[in-house]
């Protein structure tokens, strides 16, 4: 199993002191560029979901992941993954999502980097993020069509920002090599404390989500080759 380093106290203090600070020059530049420049690729983002990712070679290392996705076409999505849903959230990973049809066409050597979404969706772990002003009933109704598609998709997620022992991306910069992260396939793999933290932040209940989806969202059997970390063969990028 690959070892992960934990930040020393001095480094943590430097991060805490520097986070959230914006100079007047930086603020002025940001305001000016927003008015003048084009951000068309970002305009394609049309979906927002929250789940939890884990390291396949260190499954207890998990973090709450906020996904903002652009649908390229019916078979492909590309998602920016942040460690929060605020303006100061860090871009910590990128996830590519493909249909079951495309996943079946991948060579076996490529499939090992991909994870299924069946458990995440059916269990209530993957949820749509709604604006605070949107009534809960509207959110419940709106997310079902998207979930019925996502339940049969497969994801490849490249983690750029390391996750510490407290389930946080706390380093000042994205240190170390990129890593492959995966999704869950069983209840006993999920850190319940982290899940409770996620539910509290979003004002939801994963258990209620699971109950609501029973009989409404049901995925196909997972295609062979996905979720290989569960077979004792975790794939990871090395230095």
Biotite code that builds the C-alpha atoms (Angstrom):
import biotite.structure as struc

atoms = struc.array([
    struc.Atom([0.000, 0.000, 0.000], chain_id="A", res_id=1, res_name="UNK", atom_name="CA", element="C"),
    struc.Atom([1.309, 3.392, -0.951], chain_id="A", res_id=2, res_name="UNK", atom_name="CA", element="C"),
    struc.Atom([2.051, 5.687, 1.987], chain_id="A", res_id=3, res_name="UNK", atom_name="CA", element="C"),
    struc.Atom([0.579, 9.162, 2.233], chain_id="A", res_id=4, res_name="UNK", atom_name="CA", element="C"),
    struc.Atom([2.291, 11.980, 4.045], chain_id="A", res_id=5, res_name="UNK", atom_name="CA", element="C"),
    struc.Atom([0.592, 14.254, 6.562], chain_id="A", res_id=6, res_name="UNK", atom_name="CA", element="C"),
    struc.Atom([1.369, 17.967, 6.615], chain_id="A", res_id=7, res_name="UNK", atom_name="CA", element="C"),
    struc.Atom([3.519, 19.217, 9.461], chain_id="A", res_id=8, res_name="UNK", atom_name="CA", element="C"),
    struc.Atom([1.975, 21.751, 11.910], chain_id="A", res_id=9, res_name="UNK", atom_name="CA", element="C"),
    struc.Atom([3.959, 24.706, 10.525], chain_id="A", res_id=10, res_name="UNK", atom_name="CA", element="C"),
    struc.Atom([2.781, 23.978, 7.003], chain_id="A", res_id=11, res_name="UNK", atom_name="CA", element="C"),
    struc.Atom([-0.802, 23.697, 8.207], chain_id="A", res_id=12, res_name="UNK", atom_name="CA", element="C"),
    struc.Atom([-0.497, 27.077, 9.954], chain_id="A", res_id=13, res_name="UNK", atom_name="CA", element="C"),
    struc.Atom([0.817, 28.695, 6.769], chain_id="A", res_id=14, res_name="UNK", atom_name="CA", element="C"),
    struc.Atom([-2.140, 27.320, 4.844], chain_id="A", res_id=15, res_name="UNK", atom_name="CA", element="C"),
    struc.Atom([-4.650, 28.591, 7.401], chain_id="A", res_id=16, res_name="UNK", atom_name="CA", element="C"),
    struc.Atom([-3.045, 32.041, 7.412], chain_id="A", res_id=17, res_name="UNK", atom_name="CA", element="C"),
    struc.Atom([-3.035, 32.346, 3.624], chain_id="A", res_id=18, res_name="UNK", atom_name="CA", element="C"),
    struc.Atom([-6.429, 30.889, 2.756], chain_id="A", res_id=19, res_name="UNK", atom_name="CA", element="C"),
    struc.Atom([-9.170, 33.361, 1.968], chain_id="A", res_id=20, res_name="UNK", atom_name="CA", element="C"),
    struc.Atom([-6.835, 36.357, 1.648], chain_id="A", res_id=21, res_name="UNK", atom_name="CA", element="C"),
    struc.Atom([-7.163, 38.430, -1.510], chain_id="A", res_id=22, res_name="UNK", atom_name="CA", element="C"),
    struc.Atom([-5.112, 41.556, -2.185], chain_id="A", res_id=23, res_name="UNK", atom_name="CA", element="C"),
    struc.Atom([-6.726, 44.650, -3.667], chain_id="A", res_id=24, res_name="UNK", atom_name="CA", element="C"),
    struc.Atom([-4.684, 44.146, -6.840], chain_id="A", res_id=25, res_name="UNK", atom_name="CA", element="C"),
    struc.Atom([-5.921, 40.566, -7.217], chain_id="A", res_id=26, res_name="UNK", atom_name="CA", element="C"),
    struc.Atom([-9.517, 41.670, -6.660], chain_id="A", res_id=27, res_name="UNK", atom_name="CA", element="C"),
    struc.Atom([-9.151, 44.424, -9.257], chain_id="A", res_id=28, res_name="UNK", atom_name="CA", element="C"),
    struc.Atom([-7.654, 42.044, -11.817], chain_id="A", res_id=29, res_name="UNK", atom_name="CA", element="C"),
    struc.Atom([-10.432, 39.520, -11.229], chain_id="A", res_id=30, res_name="UNK", atom_name="CA", element="C"),
    struc.Atom([-13.128, 42.144, -11.724], chain_id="A", res_id=31, res_name="UNK", atom_name="CA", element="C"),
    struc.Atom([-11.497, 43.450, -14.889], chain_id="A", res_id=32, res_name="UNK", atom_name="CA", element="C"),
    struc.Atom([-10.915, 40.094, -16.538], chain_id="A", res_id=33, res_name="UNK", atom_name="CA", element="C"),
    struc.Atom([-14.451, 38.925, -15.777], chain_id="A", res_id=34, res_name="UNK", atom_name="CA", element="C"),
    struc.Atom([-15.834, 41.834, -17.779], chain_id="A", res_id=35, res_name="UNK", atom_name="CA", element="C"),
    struc.Atom([-13.464, 41.427, -20.737], chain_id="A", res_id=36, res_name="UNK", atom_name="CA", element="C"),
    struc.Atom([-12.737, 37.735, -21.202], chain_id="A", res_id=37, res_name="UNK", atom_name="CA", element="C"),
    struc.Atom([-14.737, 34.795, -22.504], chain_id="A", res_id=38, res_name="UNK", atom_name="CA", element="C"),
    struc.Atom([-15.412, 31.688, -20.400], chain_id="A", res_id=39, res_name="UNK", atom_name="CA", element="C"),
    struc.Atom([-17.381, 29.622, -22.918], chain_id="A", res_id=40, res_name="UNK", atom_name="CA", element="C"),
    struc.Atom([-16.212, 26.153, -21.801], chain_id="A", res_id=41, res_name="UNK", atom_name="CA", element="C"),
    struc.Atom([-17.447, 26.905, -18.287], chain_id="A", res_id=42, res_name="UNK", atom_name="CA", element="C"),
    struc.Atom([-20.818, 27.881, -19.719], chain_id="A", res_id=43, res_name="UNK", atom_name="CA", element="C"),
    struc.Atom([-21.453, 24.251, -20.614], chain_id="A", res_id=44, res_name="UNK", atom_name="CA", element="C"),
    struc.Atom([-21.685, 23.188, -16.970], chain_id="A", res_id=45, res_name="UNK", atom_name="CA", element="C"),
    struc.Atom([-25.296, 22.204, -16.338], chain_id="A", res_id=46, res_name="UNK", atom_name="CA", element="C"),
    struc.Atom([-25.260, 19.603, -13.547], chain_id="A", res_id=47, res_name="UNK", atom_name="CA", element="C"),
    struc.Atom([-24.093, 19.676, -9.924], chain_id="A", res_id=48, res_name="UNK", atom_name="CA", element="C"),
    struc.Atom([-23.716, 16.591, -7.740], chain_id="A", res_id=49, res_name="UNK", atom_name="CA", element="C"),
    struc.Atom([-22.145, 15.738, -4.402], chain_id="A", res_id=50, res_name="UNK", atom_name="CA", element="C"),
    struc.Atom([-20.619, 12.397, -3.465], chain_id="A", res_id=51, res_name="UNK", atom_name="CA", element="C"),
    struc.Atom([-17.631, 10.967, -1.619], chain_id="A", res_id=52, res_name="UNK", atom_name="CA", element="C"),
    struc.Atom([-14.425, 9.709, -3.234], chain_id="A", res_id=53, res_name="UNK", atom_name="CA", element="C"),
    struc.Atom([-11.856, 7.278, -1.854], chain_id="A", res_id=54, res_name="UNK", atom_name="CA", element="C"),
    struc.Atom([-8.307, 6.208, -2.633], chain_id="A", res_id=55, res_name="UNK", atom_name="CA", element="C"),
    struc.Atom([-8.351, 2.608, -3.974], chain_id="A", res_id=56, res_name="UNK", atom_name="CA", element="C"),
    struc.Atom([-5.034, 1.749, -2.327], chain_id="A", res_id=57, res_name="UNK", atom_name="CA", element="C"),
    struc.Atom([-6.040, 3.430, 0.961], chain_id="A", res_id=58, res_name="UNK", atom_name="CA", element="C"),
    struc.Atom([-9.867, 3.143, 1.182], chain_id="A", res_id=59, res_name="UNK", atom_name="CA", element="C"),
    struc.Atom([-10.140, 4.925, 4.535], chain_id="A", res_id=60, res_name="UNK", atom_name="CA", element="C"),
    struc.Atom([-8.784, 8.083, 2.894], chain_id="A", res_id=61, res_name="UNK", atom_name="CA", element="C"),
    struc.Atom([-11.999, 9.710, 1.704], chain_id="A", res_id=62, res_name="UNK", atom_name="CA", element="C"),
    struc.Atom([-13.321, 13.211, 1.047], chain_id="A", res_id=63, res_name="UNK", atom_name="CA", element="C"),
    struc.Atom([-16.544, 14.990, 0.121], chain_id="A", res_id=64, res_name="UNK", atom_name="CA", element="C"),
    struc.Atom([-16.526, 15.783, -3.595], chain_id="A", res_id=65, res_name="UNK", atom_name="CA", element="C"),
    struc.Atom([-18.633, 18.437, -5.311], chain_id="A", res_id=66, res_name="UNK", atom_name="CA", element="C"),
    struc.Atom([-19.023, 17.755, -9.043], chain_id="A", res_id=67, res_name="UNK", atom_name="CA", element="C"),
    struc.Atom([-19.908, 20.371, -11.651], chain_id="A", res_id=68, res_name="UNK", atom_name="CA", element="C"),
    struc.Atom([-20.510, 18.630, -14.960], chain_id="A", res_id=69, res_name="UNK", atom_name="CA", element="C"),
    struc.Atom([-20.763, 19.437, -18.637], chain_id="A", res_id=70, res_name="UNK", atom_name="CA", element="C"),
    struc.Atom([-22.630, 16.970, -20.871], chain_id="A", res_id=71, res_name="UNK", atom_name="CA", element="C"),
    struc.Atom([-20.549, 16.595, -24.031], chain_id="A", res_id=72, res_name="UNK", atom_name="CA", element="C"),
    struc.Atom([-23.131, 14.248, -25.546], chain_id="A", res_id=73, res_name="UNK", atom_name="CA", element="C"),
    struc.Atom([-25.400, 11.379, -24.463], chain_id="A", res_id=74, res_name="UNK", atom_name="CA", element="C"),
    struc.Atom([-22.420, 9.121, -23.771], chain_id="A", res_id=75, res_name="UNK", atom_name="CA", element="C"),
    struc.Atom([-19.933, 11.525, -22.185], chain_id="A", res_id=76, res_name="UNK", atom_name="CA", element="C"),
    struc.Atom([-19.725, 14.008, -19.330], chain_id="A", res_id=77, res_name="UNK", atom_name="CA", element="C"),
    struc.Atom([-16.744, 15.912, -17.972], chain_id="A", res_id=78, res_name="UNK", atom_name="CA", element="C"),
    struc.Atom([-16.785, 17.211, -14.412], chain_id="A", res_id=79, res_name="UNK", atom_name="CA", element="C"),
    struc.Atom([-14.748, 19.660, -12.372], chain_id="A", res_id=80, res_name="UNK", atom_name="CA", element="C"),
    struc.Atom([-14.504, 18.364, -8.809], chain_id="A", res_id=81, res_name="UNK", atom_name="CA", element="C"),
    struc.Atom([-14.148, 20.762, -5.865], chain_id="A", res_id=82, res_name="UNK", atom_name="CA", element="C"),
    struc.Atom([-13.677, 20.229, -2.131], chain_id="A", res_id=83, res_name="UNK", atom_name="CA", element="C"),
    struc.Atom([-16.624, 22.510, -1.339], chain_id="A", res_id=84, res_name="UNK", atom_name="CA", element="C"),
    struc.Atom([-19.444, 24.523, -2.864], chain_id="A", res_id=85, res_name="UNK", atom_name="CA", element="C"),
    struc.Atom([-18.240, 28.023, -1.996], chain_id="A", res_id=86, res_name="UNK", atom_name="CA", element="C"),
    struc.Atom([-16.442, 30.549, -4.207], chain_id="A", res_id=87, res_name="UNK", atom_name="CA", element="C"),
    struc.Atom([-13.206, 29.723, -2.368], chain_id="A", res_id=88, res_name="UNK", atom_name="CA", element="C"),
    struc.Atom([-13.451, 25.958, -2.939], chain_id="A", res_id=89, res_name="UNK", atom_name="CA", element="C"),
    struc.Atom([-10.386, 24.304, -4.444], chain_id="A", res_id=90, res_name="UNK", atom_name="CA", element="C"),
    struc.Atom([-10.448, 22.461, -7.761], chain_id="A", res_id=91, res_name="UNK", atom_name="CA", element="C"),
    struc.Atom([-9.104, 19.123, -6.519], chain_id="A", res_id=92, res_name="UNK", atom_name="CA", element="C"),
    struc.Atom([-9.948, 16.588, -9.233], chain_id="A", res_id=93, res_name="UNK", atom_name="CA", element="C"),
    struc.Atom([-11.368, 15.983, -12.688], chain_id="A", res_id=94, res_name="UNK", atom_name="CA", element="C"),
    struc.Atom([-13.844, 13.214, -13.463], chain_id="A", res_id=95, res_name="UNK", atom_name="CA", element="C"),
    struc.Atom([-14.816, 11.849, -16.861], chain_id="A", res_id=96, res_name="UNK", atom_name="CA", element="C"),
    struc.Atom([-18.110, 9.959, -17.031], chain_id="A", res_id=97, res_name="UNK", atom_name="CA", element="C"),
    struc.Atom([-19.097, 7.637, -19.873], chain_id="A", res_id=98, res_name="UNK", atom_name="CA", element="C"),
    struc.Atom([-22.071, 5.464, -20.730], chain_id="A", res_id=99, res_name="UNK", atom_name="CA", element="C"),
    struc.Atom([-22.209, 1.716, -20.205], chain_id="A", res_id=100, res_name="UNK", atom_name="CA", element="C"),
    struc.Atom([-22.002, 1.311, -23.979], chain_id="A", res_id=101, res_name="UNK", atom_name="CA", element="C"),
    struc.Atom([-18.667, 3.143, -24.193], chain_id="A", res_id=102, res_name="UNK", atom_name="CA", element="C"),
    struc.Atom([-17.296, 1.392, -21.105], chain_id="A", res_id=103, res_name="UNK", atom_name="CA", element="C"),
    struc.Atom([-17.942, -2.028, -22.639], chain_id="A", res_id=104, res_name="UNK", atom_name="CA", element="C"),
    struc.Atom([-15.842, -1.006, -25.641], chain_id="A", res_id=105, res_name="UNK", atom_name="CA", element="C"),
    struc.Atom([-12.763, -0.160, -23.545], chain_id="A", res_id=106, res_name="UNK", atom_name="CA", element="C"),
    struc.Atom([-9.811, -2.573, -23.466], chain_id="A", res_id=107, res_name="UNK", atom_name="CA", element="C"),
    struc.Atom([-9.321, -4.434, -20.184], chain_id="A", res_id=108, res_name="UNK", atom_name="CA", element="C"),
    struc.Atom([-6.126, -2.487, -19.504], chain_id="A", res_id=109, res_name="UNK", atom_name="CA", element="C"),
    struc.Atom([-8.145, 0.744, -19.505], chain_id="A", res_id=110, res_name="UNK", atom_name="CA", element="C"),
    struc.Atom([-11.202, -0.516, -17.591], chain_id="A", res_id=111, res_name="UNK", atom_name="CA", element="C"),
    struc.Atom([-9.174, -0.907, -14.406], chain_id="A", res_id=112, res_name="UNK", atom_name="CA", element="C"),
    struc.Atom([-9.024, 2.893, -14.002], chain_id="A", res_id=113, res_name="UNK", atom_name="CA", element="C"),
    struc.Atom([-12.818, 3.227, -14.020], chain_id="A", res_id=114, res_name="UNK", atom_name="CA", element="C"),
    struc.Atom([-15.471, 2.866, -11.329], chain_id="A", res_id=115, res_name="UNK", atom_name="CA", element="C"),
    struc.Atom([-19.202, 2.203, -11.467], chain_id="A", res_id=116, res_name="UNK", atom_name="CA", element="C"),
    struc.Atom([-21.893, 4.559, -10.162], chain_id="A", res_id=117, res_name="UNK", atom_name="CA", element="C"),
    struc.Atom([-24.562, 1.930, -9.448], chain_id="A", res_id=118, res_name="UNK", atom_name="CA", element="C"),
    struc.Atom([-24.074, 1.783, -5.665], chain_id="A", res_id=119, res_name="UNK", atom_name="CA", element="C"),
    struc.Atom([-23.533, 5.535, -5.325], chain_id="A", res_id=120, res_name="UNK", atom_name="CA", element="C"),
    struc.Atom([-26.844, 6.308, -6.972], chain_id="A", res_id=121, res_name="UNK", atom_name="CA", element="C"),
    struc.Atom([-29.011, 3.523, -5.538], chain_id="A", res_id=122, res_name="UNK", atom_name="CA", element="C"),
    struc.Atom([-27.727, 4.058, -1.986], chain_id="A", res_id=123, res_name="UNK", atom_name="CA", element="C"),
    struc.Atom([-28.436, 7.794, -1.945], chain_id="A", res_id=124, res_name="UNK", atom_name="CA", element="C"),
    struc.Atom([-24.743, 8.617, -1.660], chain_id="A", res_id=125, res_name="UNK", atom_name="CA", element="C"),
    struc.Atom([-24.687, 10.633, -4.889], chain_id="A", res_id=126, res_name="UNK", atom_name="CA", element="C"),
    struc.Atom([-27.058, 13.591, -4.684], chain_id="A", res_id=127, res_name="UNK", atom_name="CA", element="C"),
    struc.Atom([-27.897, 16.563, -6.816], chain_id="A", res_id=128, res_name="UNK", atom_name="CA", element="C"),
    struc.Atom([-26.899, 19.953, -5.380], chain_id="A", res_id=129, res_name="UNK", atom_name="CA", element="C"),
    struc.Atom([-29.704, 22.488, -5.418], chain_id="A", res_id=130, res_name="UNK", atom_name="CA", element="C"),
    struc.Atom([-29.792, 26.187, -4.629], chain_id="A", res_id=131, res_name="UNK", atom_name="CA", element="C"),
    struc.Atom([-31.018, 26.978, -1.138], chain_id="A", res_id=132, res_name="UNK", atom_name="CA", element="C"),
    struc.Atom([-34.142, 28.699, -2.458], chain_id="A", res_id=133, res_name="UNK", atom_name="CA", element="C"),
    struc.Atom([-35.307, 25.617, -4.388], chain_id="A", res_id=134, res_name="UNK", atom_name="CA", element="C"),
    struc.Atom([-38.015, 23.648, -2.509], chain_id="A", res_id=135, res_name="UNK", atom_name="CA", element="C"),
    struc.Atom([-36.974, 20.118, -1.510], chain_id="A", res_id=136, res_name="UNK", atom_name="CA", element="C"),
    struc.Atom([-39.901, 18.557, -3.384], chain_id="A", res_id=137, res_name="UNK", atom_name="CA", element="C"),
    struc.Atom([-38.779, 20.225, -6.608], chain_id="A", res_id=138, res_name="UNK", atom_name="CA", element="C"),
    struc.Atom([-35.220, 18.966, -6.103], chain_id="A", res_id=139, res_name="UNK", atom_name="CA", element="C"),
    struc.Atom([-36.395, 15.393, -5.506], chain_id="A", res_id=140, res_name="UNK", atom_name="CA", element="C"),
    struc.Atom([-38.420, 15.397, -8.702], chain_id="A", res_id=141, res_name="UNK", atom_name="CA", element="C"),
    struc.Atom([-35.711, 17.057, -10.786], chain_id="A", res_id=142, res_name="UNK", atom_name="CA", element="C"),
    struc.Atom([-32.854, 14.740, -9.819], chain_id="A", res_id=143, res_name="UNK", atom_name="CA", element="C"),
    struc.Atom([-34.564, 11.433, -10.670], chain_id="A", res_id=144, res_name="UNK", atom_name="CA", element="C"),
    struc.Atom([-34.214, 11.673, -14.488], chain_id="A", res_id=145, res_name="UNK", atom_name="CA", element="C"),
    struc.Atom([-30.496, 12.460, -14.180], chain_id="A", res_id=146, res_name="UNK", atom_name="CA", element="C"),
    struc.Atom([-29.948, 9.660, -11.659], chain_id="A", res_id=147, res_name="UNK", atom_name="CA", element="C"),
    struc.Atom([-31.644, 7.119, -13.924], chain_id="A", res_id=148, res_name="UNK", atom_name="CA", element="C"),
    struc.Atom([-28.928, 7.889, -16.471], chain_id="A", res_id=149, res_name="UNK", atom_name="CA", element="C"),
    struc.Atom([-25.996, 8.156, -14.054], chain_id="A", res_id=150, res_name="UNK", atom_name="CA", element="C"),
    struc.Atom([-26.748, 4.825, -12.365], chain_id="A", res_id=151, res_name="UNK", atom_name="CA", element="C"),
    struc.Atom([-25.509, 3.014, -15.492], chain_id="A", res_id=152, res_name="UNK", atom_name="CA", element="C"),
    struc.Atom([-22.453, 5.186, -16.120], chain_id="A", res_id=153, res_name="UNK", atom_name="CA", element="C"),
    struc.Atom([-18.771, 4.759, -15.296], chain_id="A", res_id=154, res_name="UNK", atom_name="CA", element="C"),
    struc.Atom([-16.282, 7.327, -14.057], chain_id="A", res_id=155, res_name="UNK", atom_name="CA", element="C"),
    struc.Atom([-12.543, 7.907, -14.253], chain_id="A", res_id=156, res_name="UNK", atom_name="CA", element="C"),
    struc.Atom([-11.386, 10.408, -11.640], chain_id="A", res_id=157, res_name="UNK", atom_name="CA", element="C"),
    struc.Atom([-7.920, 11.911, -11.414], chain_id="A", res_id=158, res_name="UNK", atom_name="CA", element="C"),
    struc.Atom([-7.212, 13.476, -8.018], chain_id="A", res_id=159, res_name="UNK", atom_name="CA", element="C"),
    struc.Atom([-4.839, 16.442, -8.224], chain_id="A", res_id=160, res_name="UNK", atom_name="CA", element="C"),
    struc.Atom([-4.953, 17.699, -4.627], chain_id="A", res_id=161, res_name="UNK", atom_name="CA", element="C"),
    struc.Atom([-3.868, 15.275, -1.876], chain_id="A", res_id=162, res_name="UNK", atom_name="CA", element="C"),
    struc.Atom([-6.314, 14.327, 0.883], chain_id="A", res_id=163, res_name="UNK", atom_name="CA", element="C"),
    struc.Atom([-5.021, 14.374, 4.466], chain_id="A", res_id=164, res_name="UNK", atom_name="CA", element="C"),
    struc.Atom([-5.860, 12.136, 7.438], chain_id="A", res_id=165, res_name="UNK", atom_name="CA", element="C"),
    struc.Atom([-8.815, 14.391, 8.340], chain_id="A", res_id=166, res_name="UNK", atom_name="CA", element="C"),
    struc.Atom([-10.521, 13.981, 4.948], chain_id="A", res_id=167, res_name="UNK", atom_name="CA", element="C"),
    struc.Atom([-9.463, 17.458, 3.835], chain_id="A", res_id=168, res_name="UNK", atom_name="CA", element="C"),
    struc.Atom([-7.437, 18.855, 0.922], chain_id="A", res_id=169, res_name="UNK", atom_name="CA", element="C"),
    struc.Atom([-5.470, 21.037, 3.318], chain_id="A", res_id=170, res_name="UNK", atom_name="CA", element="C"),
    struc.Atom([-2.122, 21.558, 1.581], chain_id="A", res_id=171, res_name="UNK", atom_name="CA", element="C"),
    struc.Atom([-1.296, 25.005, 0.192], chain_id="A", res_id=172, res_name="UNK", atom_name="CA", element="C"),
    struc.Atom([-0.711, 23.626, -3.311], chain_id="A", res_id=173, res_name="UNK", atom_name="CA", element="C"),
    struc.Atom([-1.555, 20.298, -5.027], chain_id="A", res_id=174, res_name="UNK", atom_name="CA", element="C"),
    struc.Atom([1.549, 18.409, -3.908], chain_id="A", res_id=175, res_name="UNK", atom_name="CA", element="C"),
    struc.Atom([2.683, 15.046, -5.251], chain_id="A", res_id=176, res_name="UNK", atom_name="CA", element="C"),
    struc.Atom([1.684, 13.020, -8.302], chain_id="A", res_id=177, res_name="UNK", atom_name="CA", element="C"),
    struc.Atom([-1.920, 12.862, -9.486], chain_id="A", res_id=178, res_name="UNK", atom_name="CA", element="C"),
    struc.Atom([-3.836, 9.891, -8.110], chain_id="A", res_id=179, res_name="UNK", atom_name="CA", element="C"),
    struc.Atom([-6.731, 7.731, -9.258], chain_id="A", res_id=180, res_name="UNK", atom_name="CA", element="C"),
    struc.Atom([-9.713, 7.793, -6.887], chain_id="A", res_id=181, res_name="UNK", atom_name="CA", element="C"),
    struc.Atom([-12.757, 5.549, -6.916], chain_id="A", res_id=182, res_name="UNK", atom_name="CA", element="C"),
    struc.Atom([-16.359, 5.231, -5.727], chain_id="A", res_id=183, res_name="UNK", atom_name="CA", element="C"),
    struc.Atom([-18.007, 2.885, -3.238], chain_id="A", res_id=184, res_name="UNK", atom_name="CA", element="C"),
    struc.Atom([-19.699, -0.438, -3.909], chain_id="A", res_id=185, res_name="UNK", atom_name="CA", element="C"),
    struc.Atom([-20.932, -1.420, -0.412], chain_id="A", res_id=186, res_name="UNK", atom_name="CA", element="C"),
    struc.Atom([-22.314, 0.224, 2.738], chain_id="A", res_id=187, res_name="UNK", atom_name="CA", element="C"),
    struc.Atom([-19.440, -0.863, 4.977], chain_id="A", res_id=188, res_name="UNK", atom_name="CA", element="C"),
    struc.Atom([-16.855, 1.016, 2.890], chain_id="A", res_id=189, res_name="UNK", atom_name="CA", element="C"),
    struc.Atom([-18.228, 4.484, 3.681], chain_id="A", res_id=190, res_name="UNK", atom_name="CA", element="C"),
    struc.Atom([-16.930, 6.567, 6.598], chain_id="A", res_id=191, res_name="UNK", atom_name="CA", element="C"),
    struc.Atom([-20.186, 7.239, 8.455], chain_id="A", res_id=192, res_name="UNK", atom_name="CA", element="C"),
    struc.Atom([-18.814, 10.312, 10.216], chain_id="A", res_id=193, res_name="UNK", atom_name="CA", element="C"),
    struc.Atom([-17.865, 11.880, 6.895], chain_id="A", res_id=194, res_name="UNK", atom_name="CA", element="C"),
    struc.Atom([-21.242, 10.965, 5.424], chain_id="A", res_id=195, res_name="UNK", atom_name="CA", element="C"),
    struc.Atom([-23.021, 12.603, 8.366], chain_id="A", res_id=196, res_name="UNK", atom_name="CA", element="C"),
    struc.Atom([-20.916, 15.737, 7.827], chain_id="A", res_id=197, res_name="UNK", atom_name="CA", element="C"),
    struc.Atom([-21.914, 15.809, 4.162], chain_id="A", res_id=198, res_name="UNK", atom_name="CA", element="C"),
    struc.Atom([-25.593, 15.336, 4.954], chain_id="A", res_id=199, res_name="UNK", atom_name="CA", element="C"),
    struc.Atom([-25.533, 18.116, 7.544], chain_id="A", res_id=200, res_name="UNK", atom_name="CA", element="C"),
    struc.Atom([-23.825, 20.513, 5.119], chain_id="A", res_id=201, res_name="UNK", atom_name="CA", element="C"),
    struc.Atom([-26.464, 19.900, 2.446], chain_id="A", res_id=202, res_name="UNK", atom_name="CA", element="C"),
    struc.Atom([-29.414, 19.535, 4.802], chain_id="A", res_id=203, res_name="UNK", atom_name="CA", element="C"),
    struc.Atom([-30.310, 16.064, 3.518], chain_id="A", res_id=204, res_name="UNK", atom_name="CA", element="C"),
    struc.Atom([-30.514, 12.447, 4.675], chain_id="A", res_id=205, res_name="UNK", atom_name="CA", element="C"),
    struc.Atom([-28.718, 9.792, 2.637], chain_id="A", res_id=206, res_name="UNK", atom_name="CA", element="C"),
    struc.Atom([-31.002, 7.168, 4.192], chain_id="A", res_id=207, res_name="UNK", atom_name="CA", element="C"),
    struc.Atom([-34.084, 9.067, 3.034], chain_id="A", res_id=208, res_name="UNK", atom_name="CA", element="C"),
    struc.Atom([-32.579, 9.426, -0.441], chain_id="A", res_id=209, res_name="UNK", atom_name="CA", element="C"),
    struc.Atom([-32.029, 5.669, -0.603], chain_id="A", res_id=210, res_name="UNK", atom_name="CA", element="C"),
    struc.Atom([-35.625, 5.019, 0.452], chain_id="A", res_id=211, res_name="UNK", atom_name="CA", element="C"),
    struc.Atom([-36.989, 7.489, -2.104], chain_id="A", res_id=212, res_name="UNK", atom_name="CA", element="C"),
    struc.Atom([-35.057, 5.796, -4.923], chain_id="A", res_id=213, res_name="UNK", atom_name="CA", element="C"),
    struc.Atom([-36.111, 2.225, -4.161], chain_id="A", res_id=214, res_name="UNK", atom_name="CA", element="C"),
    struc.Atom([-38.140, 0.923, -7.078], chain_id="A", res_id=215, res_name="UNK", atom_name="CA", element="C"),
    struc.Atom([-37.527, 4.126, -9.037], chain_id="A", res_id=216, res_name="UNK", atom_name="CA", element="C"),
    struc.Atom([-33.789, 4.046, -9.775], chain_id="A", res_id=217, res_name="UNK", atom_name="CA", element="C"),
    struc.Atom([-32.302, 0.629, -10.505], chain_id="A", res_id=218, res_name="UNK", atom_name="CA", element="C"),
    struc.Atom([-29.027, 0.112, -12.336], chain_id="A", res_id=219, res_name="UNK", atom_name="CA", element="C"),
    struc.Atom([-27.881, -2.731, -14.547], chain_id="A", res_id=220, res_name="UNK", atom_name="CA", element="C"),
    struc.Atom([-25.383, -5.264, -13.185], chain_id="A", res_id=221, res_name="UNK", atom_name="CA", element="C"),
    struc.Atom([-21.899, -3.718, -13.074], chain_id="A", res_id=222, res_name="UNK", atom_name="CA", element="C"),
    struc.Atom([-19.881, -4.584, -16.174], chain_id="A", res_id=223, res_name="UNK", atom_name="CA", element="C"),
    struc.Atom([-16.808, -6.741, -15.580], chain_id="A", res_id=224, res_name="UNK", atom_name="CA", element="C"),
    struc.Atom([-13.597, -4.743, -15.370], chain_id="A", res_id=225, res_name="UNK", atom_name="CA", element="C"),
    struc.Atom([-14.877, -1.833, -13.275], chain_id="A", res_id=226, res_name="UNK", atom_name="CA", element="C"),
    struc.Atom([-14.202, -1.350, -9.548], chain_id="A", res_id=227, res_name="UNK", atom_name="CA", element="C"),
    struc.Atom([-11.088, -3.527, -9.618], chain_id="A", res_id=228, res_name="UNK", atom_name="CA", element="C"),
    struc.Atom([-9.919, -2.047, -6.311], chain_id="A", res_id=229, res_name="UNK", atom_name="CA", element="C"),
    struc.Atom([-12.579, -4.209, -4.615], chain_id="A", res_id=230, res_name="UNK", atom_name="CA", element="C"),
    struc.Atom([-10.893, -7.379, -5.904], chain_id="A", res_id=231, res_name="UNK", atom_name="CA", element="C"),
    struc.Atom([-7.586, -6.666, -4.177], chain_id="A", res_id=232, res_name="UNK", atom_name="CA", element="C"),
    struc.Atom([-6.035, -5.206, -7.321], chain_id="A", res_id=233, res_name="UNK", atom_name="CA", element="C"),
    struc.Atom([-6.040, -1.440, -6.715], chain_id="A", res_id=234, res_name="UNK", atom_name="CA", element="C"),
    struc.Atom([-4.550, 0.652, -9.497], chain_id="A", res_id=235, res_name="UNK", atom_name="CA", element="C"),
    struc.Atom([-2.597, 3.750, -8.567], chain_id="A", res_id=236, res_name="UNK", atom_name="CA", element="C"),
    struc.Atom([-0.230, 6.240, -10.165], chain_id="A", res_id=237, res_name="UNK", atom_name="CA", element="C"),
    struc.Atom([3.282, 6.011, -8.733], chain_id="A", res_id=238, res_name="UNK", atom_name="CA", element="C"),
    struc.Atom([6.063, 8.573, -8.507], chain_id="A", res_id=239, res_name="UNK", atom_name="CA", element="C"),
])
